[in-house]
Amino acid sequence: MDPHLQRLQKEIAAAVEGLSPEQLSQHSPGKWCAGEVLEHLYLTYTGTVKGLSGSQKQASAWLQPKAGRSEADPDRGGIRIPAFRPRRPSSSASARIAAGEVRAEIGPKIAEMDESIARCEERFGSRRKLLDHPILGPLTAAQWRKFHLVHGLHHVKQIKRLRELAIEE
């Protein structure tokens, strides 16, 4: 596994280790709970895997795969895709994926994403832009890995703060 994604996997696991489902659901009014932060990360990894696969049904509305080519459009730097998930009010009732399920699946999803990125990098080369990020634009395999590490570590900090609050209560 790529060192960036391996570190990400370990940091997320350490941040949620020992948190009960109730602690994963605690939040301040209008803020996400740790479970929702995990869900957000899980959905970004799922979105990257789907975007890179080019054959998924759900993503066909926002990606136009090209046979034998990467998903990035060389004419405009790639195909823009919408944000992976709109911000929604925090409420454990609004979560689409149970926190315990996300906690169990997020590590394997990172591994799956690592495999998807590696396959695309092998097929298209390390310098080729593989897929557009909705805000950052087209990214190479290395840039996707680094993005997910930086983005994930940002949210790990949030989870750690929420963890401290949950343990205090």
TIRO-2110 file (N, C-alpha, C; in Angstrom, 1 decimal):
// TIRO-2110
0.8, -1.2, 0.0, N, 1, A
0.0, 0.0, 0.0, CA, 1, A
0.9, 1.2, 0.0, C, 1, A
0.4, 2.3, -0.7, N, 2, A
1.1, 3.5, -0.7, CA, 2, A
1.3, 4.1, 0.7, C, 2, A
2.5, 4.6, 1.0, N, 3, A
2.7, 5.1, 2.4, CA, 3, A
1.8, 6.2, 2.8, C, 3, A
1.4, 7.1, 1.9, N, 4, A
0.4, 8.2, 2.3, CA, 4, A
-0.9, 7.6, 2.7, C, 4, A
-1.4, 6.6, 2.0, N, 5, A
-2.7, 6.0, 2.3, CA, 5, A
-2.6, 5.0, 3.4, C, 5, A
-1.5, 4.4, 3.6, N, 6, A
-1.3, 3.6, 4.8, CA, 6, A
-1.3, 4.4, 6.1, C, 6, A
-0.7, 5.6, 6.0, N, 7, A
-0.7, 6.5, 7.2, CA, 7, A
-2.1, 7.0, 7.4, C, 7, A
-2.8, 7.3, 6.4, N, 8, A
-4.2, 7.8, 6.5, CA, 8, A
-5.0, 6.7, 7.2, C, 8, A
-4.9, 5.5, 6.8, N, 9, A
-5.6, 4.4, 7.4, CA, 9, A
-5.3, 4.2, 8.9, C, 9, A
-4.1, 4.3, 9.2, N, 10, A
-3.7, 4.2, 10.6, CA, 10, A
-4.2, 5.4, 11.5, C, 10, A
-4.1, 6.6, 10.9, N, 11, A
-4.5, 7.8, 11.7, CA, 11, A
-6.0, 7.8, 12.0, C, 11, A
-6.8, 7.4, 11.0, N, 12, A
-8.2, 7.3, 11.2, CA, 12, A
-8.6, 6.2, 12.2, C, 12, A
-7.9, 5.0, 12.1, N, 13, A
-8.2, 3.9, 13.0, CA, 13, A
-7.9, 4.4, 14.4, C, 13, A
-6.8, 5.1, 14.6, N, 14, A
-6.4, 5.5, 16.0, CA, 14, A
-7.3, 6.6, 16.5, C, 14, A
-7.8, 7.4, 15.6, N, 15, A
-8.7, 8.5, 16.1, CA, 15, A
-10.1, 8.0, 16.6, C, 15, A
-10.5, 6.9, 16.0, N, 16, A
-11.9, 6.3, 16.4, CA, 16, A
-11.8, 5.1, 17.4, C, 16, A
-10.6, 4.7, 17.6, N, 17, A
-10.4, 3.5, 18.5, CA, 17, A
-11.0, 3.7, 19.8, C, 17, A
-11.9, 2.7, 20.2, N, 18, A
-12.5, 2.7, 21.5, CA, 18, A
-13.7, 3.6, 21.7, C, 18, A
-14.1, 4.4, 20.6, N, 19, A
-15.3, 5.2, 20.7, CA, 19, A
-16.5, 4.3, 20.6, C, 19, A
-17.5, 4.6, 21.5, N, 20, A
-18.7, 3.8, 21.4, CA, 20, A
-19.6, 4.4, 20.3, C, 20, A
-20.6, 3.7, 19.9, N, 21, A
-21.6, 4.3, 18.9, CA, 21, A
-22.2, 5.6, 19.4, C, 21, A
-22.5, 5.7, 20.7, N, 22, A
-23.0, 6.9, 21.3, CA, 22, A
-22.0, 8.1, 21.2, C, 22, A
-20.7, 7.8, 21.5, N, 23, A
-19.7, 8.8, 21.4, CA, 23, A
-19.5, 9.2, 19.9, C, 23, A
-19.6, 8.3, 19.0, N, 24, A
-19.5, 8.7, 17.6, CA, 24, A
-20.7, 9.5, 17.1, C, 24, A
-21.8, 9.5, 17.8, N, 25, A
-23.0, 10.3, 17.5, CA, 25, A
-23.1, 11.6, 18.2, C, 25, A
-22.2, 11.9, 19.1, N, 26, A
-22.3, 13.2, 19.9, CA, 26, A
-21.8, 14.3, 19.0, C, 26, A
-22.5, 15.4, 19.1, N, 27, A
-22.1, 16.6, 18.3, CA, 27, A
-22.7, 17.9, 18.9, C, 27, A
-22.2, 19.0, 18.6, N, 28, A
-22.7, 20.3, 19.0, CA, 28, A
-23.8, 20.6, 18.0, C, 28, A
-24.8, 21.5, 18.4, N, 29, A
-25.8, 21.9, 17.4, CA, 29, A
-25.2, 22.4, 16.1, C, 29, A
-25.7, 21.9, 15.0, N, 30, A
-25.3, 22.4, 13.7, CA, 30, A
-23.9, 21.9, 13.2, C, 30, A
-23.3, 21.0, 14.0, N, 31, A
-22.0, 20.5, 13.7, CA, 31, A
-22.1, 19.0, 13.4, C, 31, A
-21.1, 18.5, 12.7, N, 32, A
-21.1, 17.1, 12.4, CA, 32, A
-20.6, 16.3, 13.6, C, 32, A
-21.1, 15.1, 13.8, N, 33, A
-20.5, 14.2, 14.8, CA, 33, A
-19.4, 13.4, 14.2, C, 33, A
-18.6, 12.7, 15.0, N, 34, A
-17.5, 11.9, 14.5, CA, 34, A
-18.0, 10.9, 13.4, C, 34, A
-19.1, 10.3, 13.7, N, 35, A
-19.7, 9.3, 12.7, CA, 35, A
-19.9, 10.0, 11.4, C, 35, A
-20.4, 11.2, 11.4, N, 36, A
-20.7, 11.9, 10.1, CA, 36, A
-19.4, 12.3, 9.4, C, 36, A
-18.4, 12.7, 10.2, N, 37, A
-17.1, 13.0, 9.6, CA, 37, A
-16.5, 11.7, 8.9, C, 37, A
-16.6, 10.6, 9.6, N, 38, A
-16.2, 9.3, 9.0, CA, 38, A
-17.0, 9.0, 7.8, C, 38, A
-18.3, 9.2, 7.8, N, 39, A
-19.1, 9.0, 6.6, CA, 39, A
-18.6, 9.9, 5.4, C, 39, A
-18.4, 11.1, 5.7, N, 40, A
-17.9, 12.0, 4.7, CA, 40, A
-16.6, 11.5, 4.1, C, 40, A
-15.7, 11.1, 4.9, N, 41, A
-14.4, 10.5, 4.4, CA, 41, A
-14.6, 9.3, 3.6, C, 41, A
-15.5, 8.4, 4.1, N, 42, A
-15.8, 7.2, 3.4, CA, 42, A
-16.4, 7.5, 2.0, C, 42, A
-17.3, 8.4, 1.9, N, 43, A
-17.9, 8.8, 0.7, CA, 43, A
-16.9, 9.4, -0.3, C, 43, A
-15.9, 10.1, 0.2, N, 44, A
-14.9, 10.7, -0.7, CA, 44, A
-14.1, 9.6, -1.3, C, 44, A
-13.8, 8.6, -0.5, N, 45, A
-13.0, 7.4, -1.0, CA, 45, A
-13.8, 6.6, -2.0, C, 45, A
-15.1, 6.4, -1.7, N, 46, A
-16.0, 5.7, -2.6, CA, 46, A
-16.1, 6.5, -3.9, C, 46, A
-16.2, 7.8, -3.8, N, 47, A
-16.3, 8.7, -5.0, CA, 47, A
-15.1, 8.6, -5.9, C, 47, A
-13.9, 8.5, -5.3, N, 48, A
-12.7, 8.4, -6.0, CA, 48, A
-12.6, 7.1, -6.7, C, 48, A
-12.9, 6.0, -6.0, N, 49, A
-12.9, 4.6, -6.6, CA, 49, A
-13.9, 4.6, -7.8, C, 49, A
-15.1, 5.1, -7.6, N, 50, A
-16.1, 5.1, -8.7, CA, 50, A
-15.6, 6.0, -9.9, C, 50, A
-15.0, 7.1, -9.6, N, 51, A
-14.6, 8.0, -10.6, CA, 51, A
-13.4, 7.3, -11.4, C, 51, A
-12.5, 6.7, -10.7, N, 52, A
-11.4, 6.0, -11.4, CA, 52, A
-11.8, 4.8, -12.2, C, 52, A
-12.9, 4.1, -11.7, N, 53, A
-13.3, 2.9, -12.4, CA, 53, A
-13.8, 3.1, -13.8, C, 53, A
-14.6, 4.3, -14.0, N, 54, A
-15.1, 4.6, -15.3, CA, 54, A
-16.2, 3.7, -15.7, C, 54, A
-16.6, 2.7, -14.9, N, 55, A
-17.6, 1.8, -15.4, CA, 55, A
-18.8, 1.7, -14.5, C, 55, A
-18.8, 2.5, -13.4, N, 56, A
-19.9, 2.5, -12.5, CA, 56, A
-21.2, 3.1, -13.0, C, 56, A
-22.3, 2.6, -12.6, N, 57, A
-23.6, 3.1, -13.0, CA, 57, A
-23.9, 4.4, -12.4, C, 57, A
-23.7, 4.5, -11.1, N, 58, A
-24.1, 5.7, -10.3, CA, 58, A
-23.4, 7.0, -10.8, C, 58, A
-22.1, 6.8, -11.2, N, 59, A
-21.3, 8.0, -11.6, CA, 59, A
-21.5, 8.3, -13.0, C, 59, A
-22.2, 7.5, -13.8, N, 60, A
-22.3, 7.8, -15.2, CA, 60, A
-22.9, 9.1, -15.5, C, 60, A
-23.7, 9.7, -14.6, N, 61, A
-24.4, 11.0, -14.9, CA, 61, A
-23.3, 12.1, -14.8, C, 61, A
-22.3, 11.9, -14.0, N, 62, A
-21.3, 13.0, -13.9, CA, 62, A
-19.9, 12.7, -14.4, C, 62, A
-19.8, 11.5, -15.0, N, 63, A
-18.5, 11.2, -15.6, CA, 63, A
-18.8, 10.6, -17.0, C, 63, A
-18.1, 11.0, -18.0, N, 64, A
-18.2, 10.4, -19.3, CA, 64, A
-16.9, 9.6, -19.6, C, 64, A
-16.9, 8.3, -19.3, N, 65, A
-15.7, 7.6, -19.5, CA, 65, A
-15.3, 7.5, -20.9, C, 65, A
-14.0, 7.4, -21.2, N, 66, A
-13.5, 7.3, -22.5, CA, 66, A
-12.7, 6.0, -22.6, C, 66, A
-13.0, 5.1, -23.5, N, 67, A
-12.3, 3.8, -23.5, CA, 67, A
-10.8, 4.0, -23.7, C, 67, A
-10.0, 3.4, -22.9, N, 68, A
-8.6, 3.4, -23.1, CA, 68, A
-7.9, 4.7, -22.7, C, 68, A
-8.7, 5.6, -22.0, N, 69, A
-8.1, 6.9, -21.6, CA, 69, A
-8.4, 7.1, -20.2, C, 69, A
-7.7, 8.0, -19.5, N, 70, A
-8.0, 8.4, -18.2, CA, 70, A
-9.3, 9.2, -18.2, C, 70, A
-9.9, 9.4, -17.0, N, 71, A
-11.1, 10.1, -16.9, CA, 71, A
-10.9, 11.7, -17.0, C, 71, A
-9.7, 12.1, -16.9, N, 72, A
-9.4, 13.5, -17.0, CA, 72, A
-9.5, 13.9, -18.5, C, 72, A
-10.1, 15.0, -18.8, N, 73, A
-10.3, 15.4, -20.2, CA, 73, A
-9.1, 16.4, -20.5, C, 73, A
-8.3, 15.9, -21.5, N, 74, A
-7.1, 16.8, -21.8, CA, 74, A
-7.4, 18.1, -22.4, C, 74, A
-8.6, 18.2, -23.0, N, 75, A
-9.0, 19.5, -23.6, CA, 75, A
-9.3, 20.6, -22.6, C, 75, A
-9.7, 20.2, -21.4, N, 76, A
-10.0, 21.2, -20.4, CA, 76, A
-9.5, 20.8, -19.0, C, 76, A
-8.5, 19.8, -19.0, N, 77, A
-7.9, 19.4, -17.8, CA, 77, A
-8.7, 18.4, -17.0, C, 77, A
-9.7, 17.9, -17.6, N, 78, A
-10.5, 16.9, -16.9, CA, 78, A
-12.0, 17.2, -16.8, C, 78, A
-12.7, 16.2, -16.5, N, 79, A
-14.2, 16.4, -16.3, CA, 79, A
-14.5, 16.8, -14.9, C, 79, A
-15.2, 17.9, -14.7, N, 80, A
-15.6, 18.3, -13.4, CA, 80, A
-16.7, 17.5, -12.9, C, 80, A
-16.6, 17.1, -11.6, N, 81, A
-17.6, 16.3, -11.0, CA, 81, A
-18.1, 17.1, -9.8, C, 81, A
-19.4, 16.9, -9.5, N, 82, A
-19.9, 17.7, -8.3, CA, 82, A
-19.3, 17.2, -7.0, C, 82, A
-19.4, 18.1, -6.0, N, 83, A
-18.9, 17.7, -4.7, CA, 83, A
-19.4, 16.3, -4.3, C, 83, A
-18.6, 15.6, -3.6, N, 84, A
-19.0, 14.2, -3.2, CA, 84, A
-20.2, 14.2, -2.4, C, 84, A
-20.4, 15.1, -1.5, N, 85, A
-21.6, 15.1, -0.6, CA, 85, A
-21.8, 16.6, -0.2, C, 85, A
-23.1, 17.0, -0.3, N, 86, A
-23.4, 18.4, 0.2, CA, 86, A
-23.4, 18.4, 1.7, C, 86, A
-23.0, 19.6, 2.2, N, 87, A
-23.0, 19.7, 3.7, CA, 87, A
-24.5, 19.6, 4.1, C, 87, A
-24.7, 18.9, 5.1, N, 88, A
-26.1, 18.7, 5.7, CA, 88, A
-26.1, 19.0, 7.1, C, 88, A
-27.2, 19.3, 7.7, N, 89, A
-27.2, 19.6, 9.2, CA, 89, A
-26.8, 18.3, 9.9, C, 89, A
-26.1, 18.5, 11.0, N, 90, A
-25.7, 17.4, 11.8, CA, 90, A
-26.9, 16.8, 12.6, C, 90, A
-27.1, 15.5, 12.5, N, 91, A
-28.0, 14.8, 13.3, CA, 91, A
-27.8, 13.4, 13.1, C, 91, A
-27.7, 12.6, 14.2, N, 92, A
-27.4, 11.2, 14.0, CA, 92, A
-28.5, 10.5, 13.2, C, 92, A
-29.7, 11.1, 13.2, N, 93, A
-30.8, 10.6, 12.4, CA, 93, A
-30.6, 10.8, 10.9, C, 93, A
-29.8, 11.8, 10.6, N, 94, A
-29.6, 12.1, 9.2, CA, 94, A
-28.5, 11.3, 8.5, C, 94, A
-27.8, 10.5, 9.3, N, 95, A
-26.7, 9.7, 8.8, CA, 95, A
-27.2, 8.7, 7.9, C, 95, A
-26.6, 8.5, 6.7, N, 96, A
-27.0, 7.5, 5.7, CA, 96, A
-26.4, 6.2, 6.0, C, 96, A
-25.2, 6.2, 6.6, N, 97, A
-24.5, 4.9, 6.9, CA, 97, A
-24.2, 4.9, 8.4, C, 97, A
-24.5, 3.8, 9.0, N, 98, A
-24.3, 3.7, 10.5, CA, 98, A
-22.9, 3.9, 10.8, C, 98, A
-22.6, 4.6, 11.9, N, 99, A
-21.2, 4.9, 12.3, CA, 99, A
-20.4, 3.7, 12.5, C, 99, A
-21.0, 2.6, 13.1, N, 100, A
-20.2, 1.4, 13.3, CA, 100, A
-19.9, 0.7, 12.0, C, 100, A
-20.8, 0.8, 11.0, N, 101, A
-20.5, 0.2, 9.7, CA, 101, A
-19.4, 1.0, 9.0, C, 101, A
-19.5, 2.3, 9.1, N, 102, A
-18.5, 3.2, 8.4, CA, 102, A
-17.1, 2.9, 9.1, C, 102, A
-17.1, 2.8, 10.4, N, 103, A
-15.8, 2.5, 11.1, CA, 103, A
-15.2, 1.2, 10.6, C, 103, A
-16.0, 0.2, 10.4, N, 104, A
-15.5, -1.1, 10.0, CA, 104, A
-15.1, -1.1, 8.5, C, 104, A
-15.7, -0.3, 7.7, N, 105, A
-15.5, -0.3, 6.3, CA, 105, A
-14.5, 0.7, 5.8, C, 105, A
-14.2, 1.7, 6.6, N, 106, A
-13.3, 2.8, 6.0, CA, 106, A
-11.9, 2.3, 5.7, C, 106, A
-11.3, 1.5, 6.5, N, 107, A
-10.0, 1.0, 6.3, CA, 107, A
-9.9, 0.2, 5.0, C, 107, A
-10.8, -0.8, 4.8, N, 108, A
-10.9, -1.5, 3.5, CA, 108, A
-11.2, -0.6, 2.3, C, 108, A
-12.0, 0.4, 2.5, N, 109, A
-12.3, 1.3, 1.4, CA, 109, A
-11.0, 2.1, 1.0, C, 109, A
-10.2, 2.5, 2.0, N, 110, A
-8.9, 3.2, 1.6, CA, 110, A
-8.0, 2.2, 0.9, C, 110, A
-8.0, 0.9, 1.3, N, 111, A
-7.2, -0.1, 0.5, CA, 111, A
-7.7, -0.3, -0.9, C, 111, A
-9.0, -0.3, -1.0, N, 112, A
-9.6, -0.4, -2.4, CA, 112, A
-9.3, 0.8, -3.2, C, 112, A
-9.3, 2.0, -2.6, N, 113, A
-8.9, 3.2, -3.3, CA, 113, A
-7.5, 3.2, -3.8, C, 113, A
-6.6, 2.7, -2.9, N, 114, A
-5.2, 2.6, -3.2, CA, 114, A
-5.0, 1.7, -4.4, C, 114, A
-5.7, 0.5, -4.4, N, 115, A
-5.6, -0.4, -5.6, CA, 115, A
-6.1, 0.3, -6.9, C, 115, A
-7.2, 1.1, -6.8, N, 116, A
-7.8, 1.7, -8.0, CA, 116, A
-6.8, 2.8, -8.5, C, 116, A
-6.2, 3.5, -7.6, N, 117, A
-5.2, 4.5, -8.0, CA, 117, A
-4.0, 3.9, -8.7, C, 117, A
-3.5, 2.8, -8.0, N, 118, A
-2.4, 2.1, -8.6, CA, 118, A
-2.7, 1.5, -10.0, C, 118, A
-3.8, 0.9, -10.1, N, 119, A
-4.2, 0.4, -11.5, CA, 119, A
-4.2, 1.5, -12.5, C, 119, A
-4.8, 2.6, -12.2, N, 120, A
-4.8, 3.7, -13.2, CA, 120, A
-3.4, 4.3, -13.4, C, 120, A
-2.6, 4.4, -12.4, N, 121, A
-1.3, 4.8, -12.6, CA, 121, A
-0.5, 3.9, -13.5, C, 121, A
-0.7, 2.6, -13.3, N, 122, A
0.0, 1.6, -14.1, CA, 122, A
-0.5, 1.7, -15.6, C, 122, A
-1.7, 1.9, -15.7, N, 123, A
-2.3, 2.0, -17.1, CA, 123, A
-2.0, 3.2, -17.8, C, 123, A
-2.0, 4.4, -17.1, N, 124, A
-1.9, 5.7, -17.8, CA, 124, A
-0.6, 6.4, -17.5, C, 124, A
0.2, 5.9, -16.6, N, 125, A
1.5, 6.5, -16.2, CA, 125, A
1.4, 7.4, -15.0, C, 125, A
2.5, 7.7, -14.4, N, 126, A
2.5, 8.5, -13.2, CA, 126, A
2.3, 10.0, -13.4, C, 126, A
2.6, 10.4, -14.7, N, 127, A
2.5, 11.9, -14.9, CA, 127, A
1.1, 12.3, -15.5, C, 127, A
0.3, 11.3, -15.8, N, 128, A
-1.0, 11.6, -16.4, CA, 128, A
-2.1, 12.0, -15.4, C, 128, A
-2.8, 13.0, -15.6, N, 129, A
-3.9, 13.4, -14.8, CA, 129, A
-5.0, 12.4, -15.0, C, 129, A
-5.5, 11.8, -13.9, N, 130, A
-6.4, 10.7, -13.9, CA, 130, A
-7.9, 11.1, -13.9, C, 130, A
-8.2, 12.1, -13.0, N, 131, A
-9.5, 12.4, -12.8, CA, 131, A
-9.6, 13.8, -12.2, C, 131, A
-10.6, 14.5, -12.4, N, 132, A
-10.8, 15.9, -11.8, CA, 132, A
-11.3, 15.8, -10.4, C, 132, A
-10.7, 16.5, -9.6, N, 133, A
-11.3, 16.8, -8.2, CA, 133, A
-12.2, 17.9, -8.5, C, 133, A
-13.4, 18.0, -7.8, N, 134, A
-14.4, 19.0, -8.1, CA, 134, A
-13.9, 20.4, -7.8, C, 134, A
-12.9, 20.6, -7.0, N, 135, A
-12.5, 22.0, -6.7, CA, 135, A
-11.0, 22.2, -7.2, C, 135, A
-10.2, 21.2, -7.0, N, 136, A
-8.8, 21.3, -7.3, CA, 136, A
-8.4, 21.1, -8.8, C, 136, A
-9.4, 20.4, -9.5, N, 137, A
-9.1, 20.1, -10.9, CA, 137, A
-8.4, 18.8, -11.1, C, 137, A
-7.8, 18.6, -12.3, N, 138, A
-7.2, 17.3, -12.6, CA, 138, A
-6.0, 17.0, -11.7, C, 138, A
-6.0, 15.7, -11.2, N, 139, A
-4.9, 15.3, -10.4, CA, 139, A
-4.3, 14.0, -10.9, C, 139, A
-3.0, 13.9, -10.7, N, 140, A
-2.2, 12.6, -11.0, CA, 140, A
-2.5, 11.6, -9.8, C, 140, A
-2.0, 10.4, -10.0, N, 141, A
-2.1, 9.4, -8.9, CA, 141, A
-1.5, 9.9, -7.6, C, 141, A
-0.3, 10.4, -7.7, N, 142, A
0.4, 10.9, -6.5, CA, 142, A
-0.3, 12.0, -5.9, C, 142, A
-0.9, 12.9, -6.7, N, 143, A
-1.7, 14.0, -6.2, CA, 143, A
-3.0, 13.6, -5.5, C, 143, A
-3.6, 12.5, -6.0, N, 144, A
-4.8, 12.0, -5.4, CA, 144, A
-4.5, 11.4, -4.0, C, 144, A
-3.3, 10.7, -4.0, N, 145, A
-2.9, 10.1, -2.7, CA, 145, A
-2.6, 11.2, -1.7, C, 145, A
-1.9, 12.2, -2.1, N, 146, A
-1.6, 13.3, -1.2, CA, 146, A
-2.8, 14.1, -0.8, C, 146, A
-3.7, 14.3, -1.7, N, 147, A
-5.0, 15.0, -1.4, CA, 147, A
-5.7, 14.2, -0.3, C, 147, A
-5.9, 12.9, -0.5, N, 148, A
-6.7, 12.2, 0.5, CA, 148, A
-6.0, 12.1, 1.8, C, 148, A
-4.6, 12.1, 1.9, N, 149, A
-3.9, 12.2, 3.2, CA, 149, A
-4.2, 13.5, 3.8, C, 149, A
-4.0, 14.6, 3.1, N, 150, A
-4.2, 15.9, 3.7, CA, 150, A
-5.6, 16.2, 4.2, C, 150, A
-6.5, 15.8, 3.3, N, 151, A
-8.0, 16.0, 3.6, CA, 151, A
-8.3, 15.1, 4.8, C, 151, A
-7.9, 13.8, 4.8, N, 152, A
-8.2, 12.9, 5.9, CA, 152, A
-7.6, 13.4, 7.2, C, 152, A
-6.4, 13.9, 7.2, N, 153, A
-5.7, 14.4, 8.4, CA, 153, A
-6.5, 15.6, 9.0, C, 153, A
-7.0, 16.4, 8.1, N, 154, A
-7.8, 17.6, 8.6, CA, 154, A
-9.0, 17.1, 9.3, C, 154, A
-9.7, 16.0, 8.8, N, 155, A
-10.8, 15.5, 9.5, CA, 155, A
-10.5, 14.7, 10.7, C, 155, A
-9.3, 14.1, 10.7, N, 156, A
-8.9, 13.3, 11.9, CA, 156, A
-8.7, 14.3, 13.1, C, 156, A
-8.2, 15.5, 12.8, N, 157, A
-8.2, 16.5, 13.9, CA, 157, A
-9.5, 16.8, 14.4, C, 157, A
-10.5, 16.9, 13.6, N, 158, A
-11.9, 17.1, 14.0, CA, 158, A
-12.4, 16.0, 14.9, C, 158, A
-12.1, 14.8, 14.4, N, 159, A
-12.5, 13.6, 15.2, CA, 159, A
-11.9, 13.6, 16.6, C, 159, A
-10.6, 13.9, 16.6, N, 160, A
-9.9, 13.9, 17.9, CA, 160, A
-10.5, 15.0, 18.9, C, 160, A
-10.9, 16.1, 18.3, N, 161, A
-11.5, 17.1, 19.2, CA, 161, A
-12.9, 16.6, 19.7, C, 161, A
-13.6, 16.0, 18.8, N, 162, A
-14.9, 15.4, 19.2, CA, 162, A
-14.7, 14.3, 20.2, C, 162, A
-13.7, 13.5, 20.0, N, 163, A
-13.3, 12.4, 20.9, CA, 163, A
-13.1, 13.0, 22.4, C, 163, A
-12.4, 14.1, 22.4, N, 164, A
-12.1, 14.7, 23.7, CA, 164, A
-13.4, 15.2, 24.4, C, 164, A
-14.3, 15.8, 23.6, N, 165, A
-15.5, 16.2, 24.1, CA, 165, A
-16.4, 15.0, 24.6, C, 165, A
-16.4, 14.0, 23.8, N, 166, A
-17.2, 12.8, 24.2, CA, 166, A
-16.7, 12.1, 25.4, C, 166, A
-15.4, 12.1, 25.6, N, 167, A
-14.8, 11.4, 26.8, CA, 167, A
-15.1, 12.3, 28.0, C, 167, A
-15.0, 13.6, 27.9, N, 168, A
-15.3, 14.5, 29.0, CA, 168, A
-16.7, 14.3, 29.6, C, 168, A
-17.7, 14.0, 28.7, N, 169, A
-19.1, 14.0, 29.1, CA, 169, A
-19.4, 12.7, 29.8, C, 169, A
END
